[in-house]
Amino acid sequence: MSSVFQIMPERVNVKEQKGTQKTTEASETSDKCITAAEDCELTNGLKLIPDEKPPLWQKPAEFGPNLKIIKMNDQVRELQTILRDRETQRGDFVFYADRLIRLVVEEGLNQLPYETCTVTTPTGALYEGLAFQRGNCGVSIMRSGEAMEKGLRDCCRSIRIGKILIKVNEETKMPTVYYAKFPPGMEQRRVLLMYPLLTDSGATVITAIKVLLEHGVKEKNILLLNVFSTPKGVELLLKNFPSVTILTSEVHSDCPSSFGQRYFGTD
């Protein structure tokens, strides 16, 4: 099933070259637009955030209870630093990305509902514990979101995972869903939506959420597992989908947009 949404590309400011470059040439150059999905703004009825420069970092409380950030410590900050470092080699990037993703996934599982249960131990004693409620599944947004599948499977061996493929038509500048396949009974499931980046436009994630809603998934049952978010992206997503929960490792205006390319070695 496919969904199409209108997007408007953001402008790119081009620095004037030294010398006697004509003003008209600089003006024409500055009008070039970025065509990638994550650098576009959605319209088509969605609420947009005013074009204001956001602070580098904002506290989770400023966005409300539906934004959750994993506990920050020196280890998490080190992982974030390594992933942001342009000198990090691909092998190290994948290793440390998997570690940070695993921390996000572990905390994401804490957000799912549990139910009490009683088991018998090897000594014959009864132990009152907890078990996941049935009806959870993962959905990765291809291709970057697939980097998070291993972390989820390492924690939940038998969990079902669906996929969504979204690309932007370079001519029309419109994000299009080329492929979507989900486990049966999606309307009753709680969905762990996996995508490592939530940029200012949030185009890819917003499109994926629209697809999930079209398949009957309740907005309150969508939990976005994310590695890096920008303040504007978080604000935009929660403004349009106030019942969706976002779980990330960091909210910072400098989003490492090359995450997927570096993870899969396509940069």
Residue frames relative to the residue before (quaternion, step in Angstrom):
aa qw qx qy qz dx dy dz
M 1.0000 0.0000 0.0000 0.0000 0.00 0.00 0.00
S 0.1542 -0.8239 0.5399 0.0772 3.58 -0.79 0.80
S 0.1303 -0.7637 0.6293 0.0619 3.52 -1.25 0.65
V 0.1297 -0.8022 0.5810 0.0458 3.55 -0.94 0.89
F 0.0349 -0.8028 0.5949 -0.0200 3.58 -0.87 0.93
Q 0.4833 -0.6733 0.4842 0.2806 3.57 -1.03 0.82
I 0.0423 -0.7949 0.6048 0.0249 3.58 -0.91 0.82
M 0.2427 -0.7433 0.6055 0.1484 3.54 -1.20 0.55
P 0.3740 -0.7494 0.4939 0.2337 3.62 -0.61 1.02
E 0.4460 -0.6682 0.5282 0.2749 3.51 -1.15 0.69
R 0.4747 -0.6693 0.4889 0.2961 3.57 -1.13 0.62
V 0.2769 -0.7437 0.5873 0.1593 3.52 -1.18 0.62
N 0.3132 -0.7464 0.5589 0.1798 3.59 -0.75 1.05
V 0.1562 -0.7935 0.5846 0.0649 3.57 -0.74 1.05
K 0.4341 -0.7047 0.4980 0.2587 3.59 -0.77 1.03
E 0.4901 -0.6551 0.4881 0.3039 3.56 -1.02 0.80
Q 0.4130 -0.7033 0.5200 0.2537 3.54 -0.95 0.85
K 0.5759 -0.5811 0.4495 0.3586 3.52 -1.23 0.58
G 0.6486 0.5210 -0.3783 0.4059 3.56 -1.13 0.62
T 0.6895 -0.4920 0.3686 0.3829 3.51 -1.20 -0.58
Q 0.1595 0.8091 -0.5473 0.1427 3.58 1.01 0.81
K 0.4855 -0.6872 0.4646 0.2762 3.54 -0.93 0.92
T 0.5774 -0.6079 0.4290 0.3361 3.54 -1.13 0.75
T 0.6408 0.5368 -0.3339 0.4356 3.57 1.00 -0.78
E 0.6400 0.5227 -0.3281 0.4578 3.59 1.03 -0.73
A 0.6456 0.5087 -0.3209 0.4706 3.57 1.01 -0.79
S 0.6385 0.5310 -0.3270 0.4510 3.55 1.04 -0.78
E 0.6592 0.5042 -0.3096 0.4642 3.58 0.98 -0.87
T 0.6488 0.5227 -0.3219 0.4497 3.55 0.99 -0.80
S 0.6708 0.5191 -0.3035 0.4341 3.58 0.97 -0.84
D 0.6433 0.5368 -0.3266 0.4374 3.57 1.23 -0.32
K 0.4474 0.6742 -0.4705 0.3520 3.59 1.25 0.10
C 0.2491 -0.8046 0.5299 0.0982 3.54 -0.95 0.88
I 0.4521 -0.6401 0.5496 0.2895 3.52 -1.24 0.58
T 0.2409 -0.8139 0.5171 0.1101 3.59 -0.81 0.96
A 0.4832 0.6740 -0.4458 0.3369 3.61 1.20 -0.14
A 0.6232 -0.5890 0.3703 0.3572 3.56 -1.10 0.74
E 0.7172 0.4688 -0.2717 0.4382 3.57 0.85 -0.90
D 0.6908 0.4372 -0.2889 0.4982 3.61 1.21 -0.09
C 0.5966 0.5563 -0.3584 0.4540 3.56 1.26 0.39
E 0.3489 -0.7198 0.5581 0.2206 3.56 -1.20 0.53
L 0.3772 -0.7265 0.5310 0.2190 3.54 -0.97 0.86
T 0.1333 -0.7412 0.6486 0.1110 3.51 -1.21 0.60
N 0.5146 0.6785 -0.4275 0.3034 3.60 -0.71 -1.05
G 0.7991 -0.3357 0.1576 0.4733 3.56 0.78 1.06
L 0.5706 0.5875 -0.4031 0.4083 3.61 1.16 -0.20
K 0.4925 -0.6467 0.4985 0.3010 3.53 -1.15 0.65
L 0.1907 -0.7958 0.5679 0.0892 3.56 -0.77 1.04
I 0.4288 -0.6841 0.5318 0.2555 3.55 -1.19 0.62
P 0.5430 -0.6151 0.4408 0.3639 3.64 -0.89 0.79
D 0.5054 -0.6706 0.4587 0.2904 3.55 -1.07 0.80
E 0.2499 0.7488 -0.5653 0.2392 3.54 0.22 1.30
K 0.4987 -0.6516 0.4773 0.3145 3.56 -1.04 0.75
P 0.2930 -0.7838 0.5207 0.1694 3.62 -0.52 1.14
P 0.5739 -0.5592 0.4448 0.4001 3.59 -1.19 0.34
L 0.6568 -0.5237 0.3586 0.4071 3.56 -1.22 0.39
W 0.8092 0.0170 0.0447 0.5856 3.57 0.98 -0.81
Q 0.0786 -0.7910 0.6059 0.0332 3.56 -1.04 0.76
K 0.5279 -0.6340 0.4648 0.3215 3.55 -1.13 0.66
P 0.6012 -0.5905 0.3947 0.3661 3.61 -1.02 0.72
A 0.6176 0.5831 -0.3517 0.3936 3.59 1.01 -0.79
E 0.6068 0.5806 -0.3556 0.4103 3.58 1.13 -0.54
F 0.7178 0.4195 -0.2445 0.4990 3.58 1.21 -0.37
G 0.5904 -0.5891 0.3715 0.4079 3.59 1.21 -0.08
P 0.7205 -0.4950 0.2959 0.3852 3.58 -1.30 0.19
N 0.6422 0.5559 -0.3385 0.4049 3.62 1.15 -0.35
L 0.6135 0.4415 -0.3779 0.5346 3.56 1.27 0.25
K 0.0096 -0.7968 0.6028 -0.0414 3.55 -0.72 1.10
I 0.1317 -0.7839 0.6054 0.0418 3.55 -0.97 0.94
I 0.5064 -0.6516 0.4612 0.3260 3.57 -0.89 0.91
K 0.6377 -0.5470 0.3769 0.3898 3.57 -1.16 0.56
M 0.3165 -0.7674 0.5310 0.1701 3.55 -0.76 1.08
N 0.1330 0.7523 -0.6390 0.0897 3.55 -1.02 0.88
D 0.7357 -0.4245 0.2747 0.4506 3.58 -1.26 0.07
Q 0.6268 0.5465 -0.3424 0.4373 3.59 1.03 -0.72
V 0.6632 0.4930 -0.3055 0.4731 3.59 0.92 -0.90
R 0.6547 0.5094 -0.3174 0.4595 3.58 0.93 -0.86
E 0.6271 0.5271 -0.3399 0.4620 3.59 1.03 -0.72
L 0.6487 0.5131 -0.3199 0.4621 3.60 0.93 -0.88
Q 0.6521 0.5083 -0.3117 0.4683 3.58 0.94 -0.85
T 0.6437 0.5318 -0.3155 0.4509 3.56 1.02 -0.82
I 0.6597 0.5070 -0.3075 0.4618 3.59 0.92 -0.90
L 0.6841 0.4888 -0.2927 0.4554 3.59 0.92 -0.85
R 0.6764 0.4777 -0.2928 0.4781 3.59 1.15 -0.54
D 0.5794 0.6125 -0.3682 0.3920 3.58 1.17 -0.50
R 0.3854 -0.7488 0.4900 0.2250 3.60 -0.62 1.08
E 0.6284 0.5440 -0.3320 0.4461 3.58 1.23 -0.32
T 0.4922 0.6699 -0.4309 0.3510 3.61 1.24 -0.18
Q 0.3831 -0.7285 0.5244 0.2181 3.57 -0.79 1.04
R 0.6694 -0.5445 0.3195 0.3915 3.57 -1.16 0.62
G 0.6383 0.5397 -0.3426 0.4289 3.60 0.90 -0.85
D 0.6732 0.4667 -0.2856 0.4973 3.58 0.97 -0.86
F 0.6173 0.5590 -0.3497 0.4290 3.57 1.00 -0.81
V 0.6722 0.4895 -0.2987 0.4683 3.60 0.86 -0.95
F 0.6513 0.5336 -0.3193 0.4348 3.59 0.91 -0.92
Y 0.7434 0.4017 -0.2316 0.4820 3.59 0.77 -1.01
A 0.5802 0.5520 -0.3793 0.4634 3.60 1.15 -0.48
D 0.6403 0.5207 -0.3226 0.4636 3.58 0.97 -0.84
R 0.6372 0.5264 -0.3303 0.4558 3.59 1.01 -0.76
L 0.6932 0.4608 -0.2874 0.4739 3.59 0.86 -0.92
I 0.6157 0.5373 -0.3423 0.4638 3.58 1.02 -0.75
R 0.6360 0.5385 -0.3282 0.4448 3.58 0.96 -0.86
L 0.6450 0.5114 -0.3240 0.4664 3.61 1.00 -0.77
V 0.6444 0.5107 -0.3186 0.4717 3.57 1.02 -0.79
V 0.6588 0.5093 -0.3059 0.4616 3.58 0.93 -0.91
E 0.6381 0.5349 -0.3307 0.4444 3.60 0.91 -0.89
E 0.6874 0.4544 -0.2854 0.4894 3.57 0.91 -0.88
G 0.6030 0.5637 -0.3588 0.4356 3.59 1.09 -0.64
L 0.6345 0.5273 -0.3265 0.4613 3.56 1.05 -0.74
N 0.6023 0.5616 -0.3555 0.4422 3.59 1.15 -0.54
Q 0.6502 0.5261 -0.3121 0.4506 3.58 1.21 -0.45
L 0.5902 0.5801 -0.3684 0.4237 3.59 1.25 -0.24
P 0.5460 -0.6380 0.4309 0.3303 3.60 -1.11 0.58
Y 0.1911 -0.7584 0.6162 0.0923 3.54 -1.12 0.81
E 0.1684 -0.7445 0.6275 0.1533 3.52 -1.35 0.17
T 0.5390 -0.6353 0.4452 0.3281 3.55 -1.10 0.65
C 0.0174 0.7844 -0.6196 0.0207 3.55 -1.14 0.63
T 0.2749 -0.7455 0.5840 0.1661 3.56 -1.26 0.39
V 0.0546 -0.7966 0.6020 0.0022 3.57 -0.85 1.00
T 0.4064 -0.6852 0.5467 0.2578 3.55 -1.28 0.41
T 0.3493 -0.7530 0.5256 0.1864 3.59 -0.73 1.06
P 0.6868 -0.4788 0.3365 0.4311 3.65 -1.23 0.25
T 0.6656 0.4899 -0.3117 0.4688 3.61 1.16 -0.44
G 0.5763 -0.6025 0.3703 0.4095 3.58 1.30 -0.07
A 0.5259 0.6318 -0.4195 0.3851 3.60 1.25 -0.03
L 0.4191 -0.6781 0.5406 0.2687 3.54 -1.24 0.45
Y 0.0985 -0.7945 0.5986 0.0267 3.56 -0.93 0.93
E 0.2536 -0.7631 0.5791 0.1342 3.56 -0.80 1.04
G 0.0911 0.8189 -0.5548 0.1154 3.56 -0.52 1.19
L 0.5344 -0.6084 0.4838 0.3320 3.54 -1.25 -0.55
A 0.0554 -0.7685 0.6361 0.0411 3.54 -1.27 0.49
F 0.5719 -0.5832 0.4431 0.3694 3.57 -1.11 0.63
Q 0.4281 -0.6313 0.5681 0.3090 3.52 -1.14 0.61
R 0.5295 -0.6390 0.4530 0.3256 3.57 -1.07 0.69
G 0.6682 0.5391 -0.3627 0.3623 3.54 -1.26 0.38
N 0.5101 0.6218 -0.4442 0.3949 3.61 1.14 0.51
C 0.0639 0.7819 -0.6197 0.0230 3.55 -1.17 0.56
G 0.3589 -0.7042 0.5635 0.2403 3.54 -1.29 0.33
V 0.0695 -0.7565 0.6473 0.0630 3.56 -1.26 0.50
S 0.1336 -0.7985 0.5834 0.0644 3.57 -0.68 1.09
I 0.3405 -0.7008 0.5898 0.2124 3.54 -1.12 0.79
M 0.3361 -0.7714 0.5094 0.1802 3.57 -0.41 1.25
R 0.6504 -0.2307 -0.7172 -0.0968 1.59 -2.00 1.47
S 0.5682 0.6404 -0.3866 0.3430 3.59 1.07 -0.68
G 0.6355 0.5609 -0.3298 0.4156 3.58 1.00 -0.76
E 0.5800 0.5960 -0.3704 0.4137 3.57 1.19 -0.50
A 0.5452 0.6114 -0.3984 0.4126 3.59 1.22 -0.37
M 0.6959 0.4771 -0.2659 0.4662 3.58 1.20 -0.49
E 0.4839 0.6954 -0.4257 0.3178 3.59 1.25 -0.21
K 0.6334 0.5454 -0.3410 0.4301 3.59 0.95 -0.84
G 0.6471 0.5273 -0.3193 0.4486 3.58 0.95 -0.86
L 0.6645 0.4905 -0.3031 0.4754 3.57 1.01 -0.78
R 0.6795 0.4817 -0.2995 0.4653 3.60 0.90 -0.85
D 0.6055 0.5521 -0.3616 0.4448 3.60 1.08 -0.60
C 0.7151 0.4199 -0.2417 0.5038 3.58 1.16 -0.60
C 0.7840 0.1384 -0.0546 0.6026 3.58 1.08 -0.73
R 0.2868 -0.8297 0.4524 0.1572 3.56 0.12 1.32
S 0.8021 0.3223 -0.1489 0.4802 3.58 0.86 -0.92
I 0.3919 0.7384 -0.4846 0.2575 3.61 1.20 0.15
R 0.4014 -0.7039 0.5329 0.2437 3.55 -1.05 0.77
I 0.1310 -0.7978 0.5875 0.0352 3.55 -1.04 0.86
G 0.1921 -0.7635 0.6093 0.0941 3.55 -0.89 1.02
K 0.2715 -0.7668 0.5642 0.1413 3.56 -1.31 0.21
I 0.0844 -0.7536 0.6491 0.0600 3.52 -1.27 0.64
L 0.1345 -0.7735 0.6153 0.0710 3.58 -0.93 0.94
I 0.0061 -0.7980 0.5996 -0.0606 3.55 -0.68 1.18
K 0.0364 0.7817 -0.6212 0.0412 3.55 -0.90 0.97
V 0.3875 -0.7002 0.5489 0.2413 3.53 -1.27 0.43
N 0.4004 -0.6877 0.5561 0.2397 3.53 -0.93 0.96
E 0.4126 -0.7541 0.4546 0.2334 3.58 -0.54 1.17
E 0.6655 0.4966 -0.3082 0.4642 3.58 1.14 -0.51
T 0.7731 0.3396 -0.1794 0.5048 3.58 0.84 -0.96
K 0.3136 -0.7706 0.4914 0.2575 3.60 1.28 -0.35
M 0.5229 0.6365 -0.4047 0.3970 3.59 1.13 0.63
P 0.3963 -0.7094 0.5231 0.2569 3.62 -0.81 0.93
T 0.0752 -0.8146 0.5749 -0.0122 3.55 -0.81 1.03
V 0.3586 -0.7089 0.5658 0.2209 3.56 -1.01 0.84
Y 0.1783 -0.8186 0.5423 0.0629 3.55 -0.44 1.25
Y 0.8050 0.0367 0.0160 0.5920 3.57 1.13 -0.55
A 0.1156 0.7712 -0.6203 0.0848 3.56 -1.03 0.83
K 0.1132 0.7820 -0.6023 0.1136 3.54 -0.70 1.11
F 0.0443 -0.8230 0.5647 -0.0434 3.55 -0.74 1.12
P 0.5916 -0.5291 0.4528 0.4063 3.58 -1.28 0.30
P 0.5957 -0.5704 0.4104 0.3891 3.62 -1.14 0.45
G 0.8042 0.3040 -0.2227 0.4596 3.53 -1.25 0.50
M 0.1714 0.8337 -0.5102 0.1235 3.59 1.08 0.69
E 0.6123 0.5866 -0.3550 0.3938 3.58 1.06 -0.70
Q 0.7187 0.4110 -0.2449 0.5045 3.59 1.22 -0.38
R 0.6136 0.6055 -0.3285 0.3859 3.58 1.25 -0.16
R 0.3555 -0.6408 0.6260 0.2666 3.50 -1.42 0.33
V 0.2089 -0.8295 0.5155 0.0509 3.55 -0.65 1.18
L 0.2094 -0.7194 0.6511 0.1211 3.53 -1.01 0.97
L 0.1336 -0.8104 0.5694 0.0346 3.58 -0.14 1.31
M 0.1416 -0.8416 0.5205 0.0262 3.58 -0.54 1.19
Y 0.2771 0.7097 -0.6122 0.2116 3.52 -0.83 1.13
P 0.4283 -0.7701 0.4058 0.2425 3.62 -0.57 1.09
L 0.7920 0.2956 -0.1390 0.5157 3.62 1.09 -0.61
L 0.0327 -0.7391 0.6720 0.0328 3.53 -1.13 0.81
T 0.1060 -0.8338 0.5416 0.0139 3.56 -0.08 1.33
D 0.7846 -0.3590 0.2204 0.4550 3.57 -1.31 0.01
S 0.7230 0.4297 -0.2584 0.4753 3.59 0.91 -0.86
G 0.1981 -0.8128 0.5209 0.1699 3.59 1.05 -0.74
A 0.2468 0.8379 -0.4705 0.1248 3.58 1.29 0.29
T 0.6942 0.4864 -0.2915 0.4433 3.58 0.82 -0.98
V 0.6865 0.4814 -0.2857 0.4641 3.58 0.86 -0.96
I 0.6488 0.5180 -0.3219 0.4551 3.59 0.93 -0.86
T 0.6438 0.5142 -0.3216 0.4665 3.58 0.97 -0.82
A 0.6560 0.5147 -0.3102 0.4566 3.59 0.96 -0.87
I 0.6404 0.5133 -0.3286 0.4674 3.59 0.98 -0.79
K 0.6083 0.5484 -0.3455 0.4581 3.59 1.03 -0.75
V 0.6537 0.5108 -0.3120 0.4631 3.58 0.97 -0.85
L 0.6460 0.5177 -0.3200 0.4607 3.59 0.95 -0.86
L 0.6548 0.5046 -0.3140 0.4669 3.58 0.95 -0.84
E 0.6334 0.5305 -0.3275 0.4583 3.59 1.04 -0.73
H 0.6956 0.4374 -0.2641 0.5050 3.58 1.18 -0.55
G 0.6615 -0.5722 0.2900 0.3884 3.57 1.19 0.44
V 0.4533 0.6747 -0.4719 0.3414 3.62 1.22 0.06
K 0.4205 -0.6979 0.5197 0.2569 3.58 -0.91 0.91
E 0.5739 -0.6232 0.4129 0.3344 3.55 -0.97 0.88
K 0.6732 0.5081 -0.2979 0.4471 3.58 0.97 -0.83
N 0.6687 0.4991 -0.2926 0.4671 3.60 1.25 -0.33
I 0.5764 0.5685 -0.3795 0.4478 3.60 1.28 0.22
L 0.0268 -0.7741 0.6322 -0.0224 3.55 -0.82 1.09
L 0.2370 -0.7792 0.5681 0.1182 3.57 -0.57 1.18
L 0.1681 -0.7557 0.6276 0.0828 3.56 -0.73 1.11
N 0.0480 0.8293 -0.5368 0.1479 3.52 -0.44 1.29
V 0.3798 -0.7302 0.5218 0.2241 3.58 -1.12 0.64
F 0.8071 0.0297 0.0193 0.5894 3.60 0.83 -0.99
S 0.0294 -0.7924 0.6091 -0.0123 3.58 -0.91 0.98
T 0.3184 -0.6983 0.5966 0.2345 3.54 -1.25 0.46
P 0.6232 -0.5531 0.3831 0.3986 3.63 -1.11 0.52
K 0.6752 0.4960 -0.3048 0.4529 3.57 0.91 -0.88
G 0.6356 0.5335 -0.3268 0.4522 3.58 1.05 -0.74
V 0.6478 0.5097 -0.3089 0.4745 3.57 0.98 -0.86
E 0.6667 0.5098 -0.3036 0.4510 3.56 0.89 -0.94
L 0.6627 0.5110 -0.3037 0.4555 3.57 0.94 -0.90
L 0.6748 0.5051 -0.3022 0.4452 3.57 0.87 -0.95
L 0.7157 0.4418 -0.2638 0.4723 3.59 0.84 -0.93
K 0.5866 0.5629 -0.3753 0.4452 3.59 1.17 -0.43
N 0.7355 0.4023 -0.2199 0.4988 3.56 1.04 -0.80
F 0.7830 0.1509 -0.0781 0.5984 3.59 1.15 -0.61
P 0.1023 -0.8695 0.4802 0.0541 3.60 0.48 1.16
S 0.6840 0.4813 -0.2958 0.4615 3.62 1.18 -0.36
V 0.5225 0.6113 -0.4206 0.4199 3.59 1.28 -0.10
T 0.2727 -0.7470 0.5835 0.1647 3.58 -1.11 0.73
I 0.1810 -0.7661 0.6102 0.0891 3.56 -0.99 0.91
L 0.0314 -0.7708 0.6362 0.0096 3.56 -0.91 0.96
T 0.0811 0.8134 -0.5633 0.1205 3.57 -0.57 1.18
S 0.5077 -0.6296 0.4798 0.3401 3.56 -1.29 0.12
E 0.8203 0.0148 0.0422 0.5701 3.58 1.17 -0.51
V 0.1560 -0.7311 0.6531 0.1210 3.54 -1.21 0.66
H 0.2139 0.7686 -0.5544 0.2370 3.56 -0.38 1.28
S 0.5277 -0.6734 0.4159 0.3083 3.58 -0.93 0.85
D 0.6717 0.4430 -0.2947 0.5155 3.60 1.20 -0.44
C 0.0377 -0.8279 0.5589 -0.0281 3.56 -0.08 1.32
P 0.3910 -0.7357 0.4989 0.2387 3.64 -0.68 1.03
S 0.1874 -0.8608 0.4645 0.0899 3.55 0.28 1.31
S 0.6635 0.5157 -0.3133 0.4423 3.61 1.19 -0.37
F 0.2413 0.8156 -0.5020 0.1567 3.61 1.23 0.31
G 0.7156 0.4646 -0.2683 0.4474 3.58 0.70 -1.06
Q 0.6519 0.5180 -0.3178 0.4536 3.58 0.96 -0.85
R 0.6899 0.4691 -0.2872 0.4706 3.57 0.93 -0.86
Y 0.6382 0.5321 -0.3352 0.4442 3.61 1.01 -0.74
F 0.7851 0.3244 -0.1652 0.5011 3.58 0.86 -0.94
G 0.4988 -0.7037 0.4002 0.3096 3.58 1.28 0.12
T 0.5007 0.6613 -0.4231 0.3648 3.59 1.09 0.69
D 0.4774 0.6763 -0.4494 0.3357 3.59 1.22 0.25
